[in-house]
């Protein structure tokens, strides 16, 4: 069974670069990678925040959240703390 | 031909977590992933610094360097600027 990986971003240049560099490099045979644009899907902000995402781009994989470089803080995208 | 990816770390807890979460998720069919412990291989510090690594853990993939969370600054590992 594949593991789930979620790549959260907001369309920023840093986000696009990390999507091309990191998210696209993930092994699709082992992971189902979902790409979530938090600007276009603000209903996912709560879930991202609950997982531990504090800025984008971020990769939620396994039990961990990894912030990849820094594009924008989650609050700037409208997250409520 | 496989692309090269280099994961720089220093054995710190943040580094170990990112290696398990991110570096190990990279598609080995498309990337040759090299794991470099900069504490044990200080001769690689210059190369890492030249590539744009400023802290570990970091992933150098394609033309880009991605800092994954934050474990330690490169200077703390003895890099000369």
Backbone of each chain as nested JSON, in Angstrom:
{
  "chains": [
    {"id": "A", "residues": [
      {"number": 1, "name": "UNK", "atoms": {"N": [0.841, -1.197, 0.0], "CA": [0.0, 0.0, 0.0], "C": [0.877, 1.247, 0.0]}},
      {"number": 2, "name": "UNK", "atoms": {"N": [0.482, 2.213, -0.804], "CA": [1.259, 3.447, -0.867], "C": [1.023, 4.315, 0.356]}},
      {"number": 3, "name": "UNK", "atoms": {"N": [2.065, 5.042, 0.708], "CA": [1.923, 6.037, 1.77], "C": [1.433, 7.331, 1.14]}},
      {"number": 4, "name": "UNK", "atoms": {"N": [0.882, 8.154, 1.991], "CA": [0.354, 9.433, 1.526], "C": [1.388, 10.529, 1.778]}},
      {"number": 5, "name": "UNK", "atoms": {"N": [1.555, 11.392, 0.811], "CA": [2.39, 12.573, 0.998], "C": [1.615, 13.771, 0.466]}},
      {"number": 6, "name": "UNK", "atoms": {"N": [1.615, 14.837, 1.214], "CA": [0.895, 16.037, 0.763], "C": [1.875, 17.197, 0.679]}},
      {"number": 7, "name": "UNK", "atoms": {"N": [1.931, 17.804, -0.484], "CA": [2.786, 18.964, -0.691], "C": [1.896, 20.207, -0.678]}},
      {"number": 8, "name": "UNK", "atoms": {"N": [2.091, 21.048, 0.365], "CA": [1.313, 22.271, 0.49], "C": [2.108, 23.435, -0.071]}},
      {"number": 9, "name": "UNK", "atoms": {"N": [1.463, 24.236, -0.874], "CA": [2.139, 25.415, -1.416], "C": [1.121, 26.517, -1.647]}},
      {"number": 10, "name": "UNK", "atoms": {"N": [1.616, 27.63, -2.192], "CA": [0.713, 28.752, -2.446], "C": [1.049, 29.435, -3.763]}},
      {"number": 11, "name": "UNK", "atoms": {"N": [1.685, 28.714, -4.649], "CA": [1.959, 29.261, -5.967], "C": [3.126, 30.235, -6.032]}},
      {"number": 12, "name": "UNK", "atoms": {"N": [3.792, 30.458, -4.916], "CA": [4.906, 31.408, -4.887], "C": [6.114, 30.833, -5.64]}},
      {"number": 13, "name": "UNK", "atoms": {"N": [7.043, 31.689, -6.066], "CA": [8.218, 31.187, -6.802], "C": [8.985, 30.117, -6.024]}},
      {"number": 14, "name": "UNK", "atoms": {"N": [9.158, 30.329, -4.73], "CA": [9.853, 29.327, -3.907], "C": [9.077, 28.014, -3.906]}},
      {"number": 15, "name": "UNK", "atoms": {"N": [7.742, 28.15, -3.883], "CA": [6.878, 26.958, -3.889], "C": [7.025, 26.181, -5.189]}},
      {"number": 16, "name": "UNK", "atoms": {"N": [7.032, 26.907, -6.29], "CA": [7.122, 26.267, -7.603], "C": [8.452, 25.545, -7.745]}},
      {"number": 17, "name": "UNK", "atoms": {"N": [9.516, 26.193, -7.28], "CA": [10.837, 25.581, -7.376], "C": [10.909, 24.305, -6.533]}},
      {"number": 18, "name": "UNK", "atoms": {"N": [10.35, 24.368, -5.33], "CA": [10.39, 23.189, -4.457], "C": [9.493, 22.072, -4.977]}},
      {"number": 19, "name": "UNK", "atoms": {"N": [8.414, 22.453, -5.636], "CA": [7.556, 21.417, -6.218], "C": [8.319, 20.689, -7.325]}},
      {"number": 20, "name": "UNK", "atoms": {"N": [8.991, 21.462, -8.166], "CA": [9.757, 20.843, -9.257], "C": [10.934, 20.034, -8.73]}},
      {"number": 21, "name": "UNK", "atoms": {"N": [11.58, 20.566, -7.674], "CA": [12.792, 19.924, -7.196], "C": [12.538, 18.766, -6.266]}},
      {"number": 22, "name": "UNK", "atoms": {"N": [11.656, 18.972, -5.297], "CA": [11.482, 17.972, -4.243], "C": [10.223, 17.124, -4.451]}},
      {"number": 23, "name": "UNK", "atoms": {"N": [9.067, 17.79, -4.545], "CA": [7.814, 17.025, -4.617], "C": [7.813, 16.089, -5.821]}},
      {"number": 24, "name": "UNK", "atoms": {"N": [8.333, 16.564, -6.949], "CA": [8.311, 15.739, -8.157], "C": [9.344, 14.625, -8.128]}},
      {"number": 25, "name": "UNK", "atoms": {"N": [10.286, 14.696, -7.19], "CA": [11.319, 13.664, -7.088], "C": [10.88, 12.481, -6.232]}},
      {"number": 26, "name": "UNK", "atoms": {"N": [9.76, 12.638, -5.548], "CA": [9.293, 11.562, -4.664], "C": [8.865, 10.347, -5.477]}},
      {"number": 27, "name": "UNK", "atoms": {"N": [9.191, 9.212, -4.955], "CA": [8.92, 7.943, -5.623], "C": [7.407, 7.67, -5.674]}},
      {"number": 28, "name": "UNK", "atoms": {"N": [6.834, 7.754, -6.876], "CA": [5.392, 7.569, -7.044], "C": [4.976, 6.111, -6.878]}},
      {"number": 29, "name": "UNK", "atoms": {"N": [5.951, 5.202, -6.862], "CA": [5.616, 3.801, -6.622], "C": [5.371, 3.521, -5.149]}},
      {"number": 30, "name": "UNK", "atoms": {"N": [5.905, 4.41, -4.305], "CA": [5.751, 4.214, -2.855], "C": [4.846, 5.254, -2.209]}},
      {"number": 31, "name": "UNK", "atoms": {"N": [4.664, 6.368, -2.884], "CA": [3.885, 7.456, -2.292], "C": [2.829, 7.993, -3.26]}},
      {"number": 32, "name": "UNK", "atoms": {"N": [1.653, 8.232, -2.711], "CA": [0.64, 9.002, -3.426], "C": [0.866, 10.445, -3.038]}},
      {"number": 33, "name": "UNK", "atoms": {"N": [1.344, 11.24, -3.973], "CA": [1.654, 12.633, -3.669], "C": [0.486, 13.522, -4.104]}},
      {"number": 34, "name": "UNK", "atoms": {"N": [-0.062, 14.226, -3.138], "CA": [-1.13, 15.176, -3.44], "C": [-0.549, 16.585, -3.362]}},
      {"number": 35, "name": "UNK", "atoms": {"N": [-0.837, 17.388, -4.365], "CA": [-0.362, 18.771, -4.39], "C": [-1.532, 19.666, -3.999]}},
      {"number": 36, "name": "UNK", "atoms": {"N": [-1.382, 20.433, -2.931], "CA": [-2.473, 21.289, -2.449], "C": [-2.043, 22.752, -2.493]}},
      {"number": 37, "name": "UNK", "atoms": {"N": [-2.747, 23.538, -3.274], "CA": [-2.507, 24.997, -3.361], "C": [-3.422, 25.649, -2.323]}},
      {"number": 38, "name": "UNK", "atoms": {"N": [-2.82, 26.109, -1.237], "CA": [-3.632, 26.616, -0.12], "C": [-4.309, 27.951, -0.445]}},
      {"number": 39, "name": "UNK", "atoms": {"N": [-3.804, 28.644, -1.458], "CA": [-4.482, 29.87, -1.863], "C": [-5.786, 29.557, -2.595]}},
      {"number": 40, "name": "UNK", "atoms": {"N": [-5.754, 28.477, -3.378], "CA": [-6.941, 28.082, -4.148], "C": [-7.848, 27.16, -3.364]}},
      {"number": 41, "name": "UNK", "atoms": {"N": [-7.29, 26.515, -2.333], "CA": [-8.08, 25.588, -1.512], "C": [-7.971, 25.958, -0.039]}},
      {"number": 42, "name": "UNK", "atoms": {"N": [-8.498, 27.156, 0.321], "CA": [-8.361, 27.613, 1.708], "C": [-9.04, 26.684, 2.714]}},
      {"number": 43, "name": "UNK", "atoms": {"N": [-9.94, 25.847, 2.238], "CA": [-10.598, 24.897, 3.158], "C": [-9.618, 23.845, 3.672]}},
      {"number": 44, "name": "UNK", "atoms": {"N": [-8.421, 23.792, 3.084], "CA": [-7.413, 22.83, 3.555], "C": [-6.465, 23.458, 4.572]}},
      {"number": 45, "name": "UNK", "atoms": {"N": [-6.623, 24.762, 4.833], "CA": [-5.709, 25.45, 5.761], "C": [-5.74, 24.839, 7.161]}},
      {"number": 46, "name": "UNK", "atoms": {"N": [-6.934, 24.503, 7.637], "CA": [-7.056, 23.948, 8.987], "C": [-6.312, 22.632, 9.119]}},
      {"number": 47, "name": "UNK", "atoms": {"N": [-6.498, 21.786, 8.132], "CA": [-5.828, 20.477, 8.107], "C": [-4.314, 20.647, 8.074]}},
      {"number": 48, "name": "UNK", "atoms": {"N": [-3.835, 21.607, 7.262], "CA": [-2.392, 21.847, 7.174], "C": [-1.856, 22.34, 8.511]}},
      {"number": 49, "name": "UNK", "atoms": {"N": [-2.564, 23.295, 9.095], "CA": [-2.158, 23.841, 10.383], "C": [-2.136, 22.749, 11.458]}},
      {"number": 50, "name": "UNK", "atoms": {"N": [-3.171, 21.928, 11.479], "CA": [-3.246, 20.831, 12.458], "C": [-2.07, 19.868, 12.299]}},
      {"number": 51, "name": "UNK", "atoms": {"N": [-1.615, 19.691, 11.068], "CA": [-0.502, 18.761, 10.816], "C": [0.834, 19.349, 11.263]}},
      {"number": 52, "name": "UNK", "atoms": {"N": [0.855, 20.681, 11.463], "CA": [2.1, 21.299, 11.904], "C": [2.718, 22.222, 10.878]}},
      {"number": 53, "name": "UNK", "atoms": {"N": [2.012, 22.456, 9.777], "CA": [2.538, 23.345, 8.744], "C": [2.454, 24.788, 9.256]}},
      {"number": 54, "name": "UNK", "atoms": {"N": [3.578, 25.496, 9.232], "CA": [3.579, 26.905, 9.642], "C": [3.94, 27.827, 8.488]}},
      {"number": 55, "name": "UNK", "atoms": {"N": [4.496, 27.269, 7.411], "CA": [4.808, 28.074, 6.23], "C": [4.77, 27.166, 5.013]}},
      {"number": 56, "name": "UNK", "atoms": {"N": [4.691, 27.795, 3.865], "CA": [4.765, 27.033, 2.62], "C": [6.042, 27.43, 1.884]}},
      {"number": 57, "name": "UNK", "atoms": {"N": [6.614, 26.553, 1.08], "CA": [6.15, 25.192, 0.83], "C": [6.471, 24.23, 1.988]}},
      {"number": 58, "name": "UNK", "atoms": {"N": [5.631, 23.216, 2.133], "CA": [5.84, 22.212, 3.17], "C": [5.394, 20.853, 2.649]}},
      {"number": 59, "name": "UNK", "atoms": {"N": [6.068, 19.843, 3.132], "CA": [5.749, 18.48, 2.718], "C": [5.345, 17.676, 3.947]}},
      {"number": 60, "name": "UNK", "atoms": {"N": [4.121, 17.164, 3.924], "CA": [3.629, 16.307, 5.006], "C": [3.756, 14.866, 4.514]}},
      {"number": 61, "name": "UNK", "atoms": {"N": [4.675, 14.163, 5.141], "CA": [4.947, 12.798, 4.681], "C": [5.161, 11.94, 5.909]}},
      {"number": 62, "name": "UNK", "atoms": {"N": [4.503, 10.766, 5.908], "CA": [4.542, 9.951, 7.108], "C": [3.926, 10.726, 8.25]}},
      {"number": 63, "name": "UNK", "atoms": {"N": [4.606, 10.737, 9.369], "CA": [4.089, 11.445, 10.541], "C": [4.683, 12.841, 10.656]}},
      {"number": 64, "name": "UNK", "atoms": {"N": [5.483, 13.234, 9.702], "CA": [6.258, 14.467, 9.846], "C": [5.912, 15.521, 8.805]}},
      {"number": 65, "name": "UNK", "atoms": {"N": [6.143, 16.775, 9.217], "CA": [6.02, 17.891, 8.286], "C": [7.407, 18.477, 8.072]}},
      {"number": 66, "name": "UNK", "atoms": {"N": [7.766, 18.669, 6.832], "CA": [9.062, 19.263, 6.499], "C": [8.83, 20.57, 5.76]}},
      {"number": 67, "name": "UNK", "atoms": {"N": [9.374, 21.643, 6.328], "CA": [9.294, 22.934, 5.669], "C": [10.492, 23.052, 4.736]}},
      {"number": 68, "name": "UNK", "atoms": {"N": [10.212, 23.274, 3.482], "CA": [11.253, 23.293, 2.454], "C": [11.489, 24.741, 2.041]}},
      {"number": 69, "name": "UNK", "atoms": {"N": [12.685, 25.249, 2.391], "CA": [12.955, 26.666, 2.173], "C": [11.811, 27.477, 2.789]}},
      {"number": 70, "name": "UNK", "atoms": {"N": [11.611, 28.704, 2.348], "CA": [10.549, 29.508, 2.943], "C": [9.917, 30.402, 1.89]}},
      {"number": 71, "name": "UNK", "atoms": {"N": [8.623, 30.223, 1.718], "CA": [7.916, 31.057, 0.759], "C": [7.03, 32.078, 1.439]}},
      {"number": 72, "name": "UNK", "atoms": {"N": [6.127, 31.6, 2.289], "CA": [5.193, 32.48, 2.977], "C": [4.676, 31.796, 4.233]}},
      {"number": 73, "name": "UNK", "atoms": {"N": [4.403, 32.595, 5.272], "CA": [3.844, 32.004, 6.49], "C": [2.384, 31.63, 6.268]}},
      {"number": 74, "name": "UNK", "atoms": {"N": [1.933, 30.629, 6.985], "CA": [0.548, 30.166, 6.823], "C": [-0.449, 31.275, 7.162]}},
      {"number": 75, "name": "UNK", "atoms": {"N": [-0.107, 32.109, 8.153], "CA": [-1.05, 33.178, 8.554], "C": [-1.36, 34.102, 7.373]}},
      {"number": 76, "name": "UNK", "atoms": {"N": [-0.36, 34.289, 6.532], "CA": [-0.555, 35.182, 5.395], "C": [-1.571, 34.611, 4.409]}},
      {"number": 77, "name": "UNK", "atoms": {"N": [-1.793, 33.316, 4.508], "CA": [-2.752, 32.658, 3.62], "C": [-4.134, 32.594, 4.244]}},
      {"number": 78, "name": "UNK", "atoms": {"N": [-4.259, 33.165, 5.444], "CA": [-5.578, 33.223, 6.059], "C": [-5.85, 32.186, 7.121]}},
      {"number": 79, "name": "UNK", "atoms": {"N": [-4.786, 31.458, 7.55], "CA": [-4.998, 30.432, 8.574], "C": [-5.343, 31.08, 9.905]}},
      {"number": 80, "name": "UNK", "atoms": {"N": [-6.257, 30.459, 10.599], "CA": [-6.59, 30.911, 11.942], "C": [-5.837, 30.044, 12.934]}},
      {"number": 81, "name": "UNK", "atoms": {"N": [-5.237, 30.687, 13.919], "CA": [-4.467, 29.9, 14.884], "C": [-5.35, 29.511, 16.06]}}
    ]},
    {"id": "B", "residues": [
      {"number": 1, "name": "UNK", "atoms": {"N": [19.456, 8.389, -18.055], "CA": [20.52, 8.644, -17.076], "C": [19.918, 9.235, -15.815]}},
      {"number": 2, "name": "UNK", "atoms": {"N": [20.397, 8.752, -14.692], "CA": [19.869, 9.265, -13.437], "C": [20.429, 10.641, -13.113]}},
      {"number": 3, "name": "UNK", "atoms": {"N": [19.611, 11.44, -12.457], "CA": [20.077, 12.722, -11.947], "C": [20.724, 12.486, -10.597]}},
      {"number": 4, "name": "UNK", "atoms": {"N": [21.543, 13.437, -10.225], "CA": [22.234, 13.333, -8.946], "C": [21.491, 14.146, -7.892]}},
      {"number": 5, "name": "UNK", "atoms": {"N": [21.378, 13.588, -6.713], "CA": [20.825, 14.329, -5.581], "C": [21.74, 14.093, -4.39]}},
      {"number": 6, "name": "UNK", "atoms": {"N": [22.065, 15.139, -3.69], "CA": [22.939, 14.999, -2.521], "C": [22.212, 15.52, -1.293]}},
      {"number": 7, "name": "UNK", "atoms": {"N": [22.121, 14.667, -0.293], "CA": [21.496, 15.054, 0.971], "C": [22.608, 15.318, 1.985]}},
      {"number": 8, "name": "UNK", "atoms": {"N": [22.732, 16.592, 2.386], "CA": [23.749, 16.976, 3.361], "C": [23.147, 17.012, 4.75]}},
      {"number": 9, "name": "UNK", "atoms": {"N": [23.818, 16.421, 5.69], "CA": [23.322, 16.454, 7.067], "C": [24.493, 16.421, 8.031]}},
      {"number": 10, "name": "UNK", "atoms": {"N": [24.155, 16.416, 9.319], "CA": [25.222, 16.387, 10.315], "C": [24.856, 15.481, 11.494]}},
      {"number": 11, "name": "UNK", "atoms": {"N": [23.963, 14.546, 11.226], "CA": [23.618, 13.581, 12.262], "C": [22.677, 14.086, 13.345]}},
      {"number": 12, "name": "UNK", "atoms": {"N": [22.252, 15.321, 13.237], "CA": [21.355, 15.888, 14.251], "C": [19.976, 15.234, 14.153]}},
      {"number": 13, "name": "UNK", "atoms": {"N": [19.173, 15.325, 15.238], "CA": [17.833, 14.713, 15.205], "C": [16.983, 15.215, 14.041]}},
      {"number": 14, "name": "UNK", "atoms": {"N": [17.033, 16.52, 13.777], "CA": [16.269, 17.078, 12.648], "C": [16.759, 16.476, 11.331]}},
      {"number": 15, "name": "UNK", "atoms": {"N": [18.097, 16.269, 11.273], "CA": [18.692, 15.685, 10.066], "C": [18.226, 14.251, 9.851]}},
      {"number": 16, "name": "UNK", "atoms": {"N": [18.206, 13.492, 10.923], "CA": [17.814, 12.085, 10.839], "C": [16.356, 11.969, 10.408]}},
      {"number": 17, "name": "UNK", "atoms": {"N": [15.516, 12.831, 10.973], "CA": [14.096, 12.799, 10.625], "C": [13.898, 13.15, 9.146]}},
      {"number": 18, "name": "UNK", "atoms": {"N": [14.61, 14.173, 8.68], "CA": [14.459, 14.581, 7.277], "C": [15.031, 13.535, 6.329]}},
      {"number": 19, "name": "UNK", "atoms": {"N": [16.067, 12.833, 6.783], "CA": [16.604, 11.777, 5.931], "C": [15.586, 10.658, 5.774]}},
      {"number": 20, "name": "UNK", "atoms": {"N": [14.961, 10.295, 6.901], "CA": [13.943, 9.237, 6.846], "C": [12.717, 9.679, 6.058]}},
      {"number": 21, "name": "UNK", "atoms": {"N": [12.337, 10.948, 6.237], "CA": [11.092, 11.415, 5.631], "C": [11.23, 11.824, 4.187]}},
      {"number": 22, "name": "UNK", "atoms": {"N": [12.271, 12.604, 3.906], "CA": [12.379, 13.191, 2.568], "C": [13.4, 12.47, 1.697]}},
      {"number": 23, "name": "UNK", "atoms": {"N": [14.643, 12.368, 2.181], "CA": [15.693, 11.791, 1.335], "C": [15.345, 10.361, 0.92]}},
      {"number": 24, "name": "UNK", "atoms": {"N": [14.78, 9.595, 1.85], "CA": [14.481, 8.2, 1.539], "C": [13.255, 8.057, 0.638]}},
      {"number": 25, "name": "UNK", "atoms": {"N": [12.488, 9.133, 0.486], "CA": [11.285, 9.071, -0.356], "C": [11.594, 9.356, -1.818]}},
      {"number": 26, "name": "UNK", "atoms": {"N": [12.8, 9.811, -2.086], "CA": [13.163, 10.159, -3.464], "C": [13.235, 8.907, -4.337]}},
      {"number": 27, "name": "UNK", "atoms": {"N": [12.757, 9.08, -5.536], "CA": [12.682, 7.974, -6.487], "C": [14.083, 7.525, -6.923]}},
      {"number": 28, "name": "UNK", "atoms": {"N": [14.481, 6.346, -6.477], "CA": [15.827, 5.838, -6.776], "C": [15.97, 5.416, -8.231]}},
      {"number": 29, "name": "UNK", "atoms": {"N": [14.852, 5.299, -8.937], "CA": [14.932, 4.978, -10.362], "C": [15.314, 6.189, -11.2]}},
      {"number": 30, "name": "UNK", "atoms": {"N": [15.082, 7.37, -10.633], "CA": [15.379, 8.601, -11.379], "C": [16.548, 9.374, -10.791]}},
      {"number": 31, "name": "UNK", "atoms": {"N": [16.871, 9.088, -9.523], "CA": [17.919, 9.86, -8.854], "C": [18.916, 8.949, -8.152]}},
      {"number": 32, "name": "UNK", "atoms": {"N": [20.182, 9.3, -8.297], "CA": [21.215, 8.704, -7.463], "C": [21.343, 9.592, -6.241]}},
      {"number": 33, "name": "UNK", "atoms": {"N": [20.906, 9.103, -5.1], "CA": [20.926, 9.916, -3.894], "C": [22.165, 9.595, -3.071]}},
      {"number": 34, "name": "UNK", "atoms": {"N": [22.977, 10.599, -2.868], "CA": [24.161, 10.439, -2.027], "C": [23.892, 11.106, -0.68]}},
      {"number": 35, "name": "UNK", "atoms": {"N": [24.202, 10.413, 0.388], "CA": [24.007, 10.968, 1.731], "C": [25.375, 11.395, 2.246]}},
      {"number": 36, "name": "UNK", "atoms": {"N": [25.521, 12.667, 2.573], "CA": [26.815, 13.18, 3.034], "C": [26.684, 13.735, 4.451]}},
      {"number": 37, "name": "UNK", "atoms": {"N": [27.42, 13.15, 5.372], "CA": [27.478, 13.611, 6.762], "C": [28.639, 14.602, 6.847]}},
      {"number": 38, "name": "UNK", "atoms": {"N": [28.293, 15.878, 6.953], "CA": [29.335, 16.913, 6.899], "C": [30.214, 16.94, 8.145]}},
      {"number": 39, "name": "UNK", "atoms": {"N": [29.727, 16.344, 9.222], "CA": [30.568, 16.249, 10.406], "C": [31.66, 15.218, 10.206]}},
      {"number": 40, "name": "UNK", "atoms": {"N": [31.315, 14.139, 9.523], "CA": [32.279, 13.062, 9.283], "C": [33.099, 13.284, 8.015]}},
      {"number": 41, "name": "UNK", "atoms": {"N": [32.562, 14.11, 7.123], "CA": [33.261, 14.391, 5.86], "C": [33.426, 15.899, 5.68]}},
      {"number": 42, "name": "UNK", "atoms": {"N": [34.221, 16.523, 6.556], "CA": [34.365, 17.977, 6.486], "C": [34.982, 18.457, 5.169]}},
      {"number": 43, "name": "UNK", "atoms": {"N": [35.618, 17.544, 4.448], "CA": [36.195, 17.926, 3.147], "C": [35.112, 18.245, 2.119]}},
      {"number": 44, "name": "UNK", "atoms": {"N": [33.857, 17.917, 2.444], "CA": [32.743, 18.226, 1.536], "C": [32.086, 19.565, 1.859]}},
      {"number": 45, "name": "UNK", "atoms": {"N": [32.543, 20.23, 2.939], "CA": [31.923, 21.491, 3.345], "C": [32.02, 22.558, 2.253]}},
      {"number": 46, "name": "UNK", "atoms": {"N": [33.172, 22.651, 1.608], "CA": [33.361, 23.67, 0.583], "C": [32.406, 23.492, -0.581]}},
      {"number": 47, "name": "UNK", "atoms": {"N": [32.269, 22.259, -1.013], "CA": [31.357, 21.923, -2.106], "C": [29.912, 22.252, -1.734]}},
      {"number": 48, "name": "UNK", "atoms": {"N": [29.545, 21.931, -0.495], "CA": [28.178, 22.215, -0.036], "C": [27.937, 23.72, -0.002]}},
      {"number": 49, "name": "UNK", "atoms": {"N": [28.899, 24.44, 0.549], "CA": [28.791, 25.889, 0.632], "C": [28.701, 26.507, -0.763]}},
      {"number": 50, "name": "UNK", "atoms": {"N": [29.517, 26.036, -1.669], "CA": [29.505, 26.544, -3.041], "C": [28.151, 26.306, -3.714]}},
      {"number": 51, "name": "UNK", "atoms": {"N": [27.521, 25.2, -3.353], "CA": [26.23, 24.876, -3.968], "C": [25.111, 25.75, -3.415]}},
      {"number": 52, "name": "UNK", "atoms": {"N": [25.371, 26.403, -2.264], "CA": [24.349, 27.273, -1.68], "C": [23.791, 26.773, -0.364]}},
      {"number": 53, "name": "UNK", "atoms": {"N": [24.366, 25.69, 0.151], "CA": [23.902, 25.15, 1.428], "C": [24.336, 26.098, 2.55]}},
      {"number": 54, "name": "UNK", "atoms": {"N": [23.386, 26.554, 3.363], "CA": [23.731, 27.409, 4.495], "C": [23.412, 26.733, 5.829]}},
      {"number": 55, "name": "UNK", "atoms": {"N": [22.614, 25.679, 5.777], "CA": [22.314, 24.935, 7.004], "C": [21.992, 23.497, 6.617]}},
      {"number": 56, "name": "UNK", "atoms": {"N": [22.044, 22.649, 7.623], "CA": [21.648, 21.256, 7.396], "C": [20.391, 20.973, 8.209]}},
      {"number": 57, "name": "UNK", "atoms": {"N": [19.569, 20.043, 7.777], "CA": [19.711, 19.251, 6.555], "C": [19.36, 20.047, 5.299]}},
      {"number": 58, "name": "UNK", "atoms": {"N": [19.977, 19.673, 4.196], "CA": [19.716, 20.316, 2.914], "C": [19.813, 19.284, 1.804]}},
      {"number": 59, "name": "UNK", "atoms": {"N": [19.022, 19.516, 0.793], "CA": [18.998, 18.609, -0.35], "C": [19.403, 19.38, -1.592]}},
      {"number": 60, "name": "UNK", "atoms": {"N": [20.476, 18.94, -2.227], "CA": [20.921, 19.543, -3.486], "C": [20.446, 18.628, -4.601]}},
      {"number": 61, "name": "UNK", "atoms": {"N": [19.499, 19.143, -5.353], "CA": [18.899, 18.301, -6.392], "C": [18.689, 19.167, -7.623]}},
      {"number": 62, "name": "UNK", "atoms": {"N": [19.089, 18.649, -8.772], "CA": [19.058, 19.467, -9.975], "C": [19.963, 20.666, -9.766]}},
      {"number": 63, "name": "UNK", "atoms": {"N": [19.454, 21.839, -10.091], "CA": [20.248, 23.059, -9.958], "C": [19.977, 23.753, -8.63]}},
      {"number": 64, "name": "UNK", "atoms": {"N": [19.147, 23.151, -7.8], "CA": [18.656, 23.867, -6.615], "C": [19.059, 23.215, -5.308]}},
      {"number": 65, "name": "UNK", "atoms": {"N": [19.143, 24.057, -4.284], "CA": [19.357, 23.563, -2.925], "C": [18.103, 23.848, -2.118]}},
      {"number": 66, "name": "UNK", "atoms": {"N": [17.622, 22.841, -1.418], "CA": [16.443, 22.998, -0.582], "C": [16.822, 22.732, 0.868]}},
      {"number": 67, "name": "UNK", "atoms": {"N": [16.593, 23.721, 1.703], "CA": [16.838, 23.539, 3.123], "C": [15.578, 22.965, 3.737]}},
      {"number": 68, "name": "UNK", "atoms": {"N": [15.726, 21.838, 4.384], "CA": [14.58, 21.115, 4.927], "C": [14.582, 21.285, 6.441]}},
      {"number": 69, "name": "UNK", "atoms": {"N": [13.583, 22.015, 6.939], "CA": [13.578, 22.36, 8.362], "C": [14.942, 22.965, 8.707]}},
      {"number": 70, "name": "UNK", "atoms": {"N": [15.296, 22.951, 9.969], "CA": [16.572, 23.563, 10.345], "C": [17.22, 22.779, 11.469]}},
      {"number": 71, "name": "UNK", "atoms": {"N": [18.423, 22.29, 11.2], "CA": [19.147, 21.557, 12.231], "C": [20.307, 22.351, 12.783]}},
      {"number": 72, "name": "UNK", "atoms": {"N": [21.196, 22.795, 11.894], "CA": [22.377, 23.542, 12.324], "C": [22.905, 24.362, 11.152]}},
      {"number": 73, "name": "UNK", "atoms": {"N": [23.464, 25.541, 11.459], "CA": [24.058, 26.344, 10.392], "C": [25.374, 25.709, 9.937]}},
      {"number": 74, "name": "UNK", "atoms": {"N": [25.709, 25.943, 8.687], "CA": [26.923, 25.341, 8.135], "C": [28.169, 25.831, 8.891]}},
      {"number": 75, "name": "UNK", "atoms": {"N": [28.144, 27.112, 9.323], "CA": [29.316, 27.653, 10.031], "C": [29.646, 26.818, 11.262]}},
      {"number": 76, "name": "UNK", "atoms": {"N": [28.59, 26.314, 11.901], "CA": [28.804, 25.538, 13.115], "C": [29.545, 24.234, 12.816]}},
      {"number": 77, "name": "UNK", "atoms": {"N": [29.521, 23.835, 11.553], "CA": [30.194, 22.601, 11.151], "C": [31.604, 22.874, 10.653]}},
      {"number": 78, "name": "UNK", "atoms": {"N": [31.98, 24.154, 10.724], "CA": [33.357, 24.468, 10.381], "C": [33.565, 25.021, 8.983]}},
      {"number": 79, "name": "UNK", "atoms": {"N": [32.45, 25.383, 8.299], "CA": [32.599, 25.923, 6.941], "C": [33.251, 27.294, 6.975]}},
      {"number": 80, "name": "UNK", "atoms": {"N": [34.087, 27.523, 6.013], "CA": [34.7, 28.85, 5.872], "C": [33.932, 29.612, 4.811]}},
      {"number": 81, "name": "UNK", "atoms": {"N": [33.591, 30.85, 5.116], "CA": [32.834, 31.643, 4.145], "C": [33.789, 32.403, 3.237]}}
    ]}
  ]
}
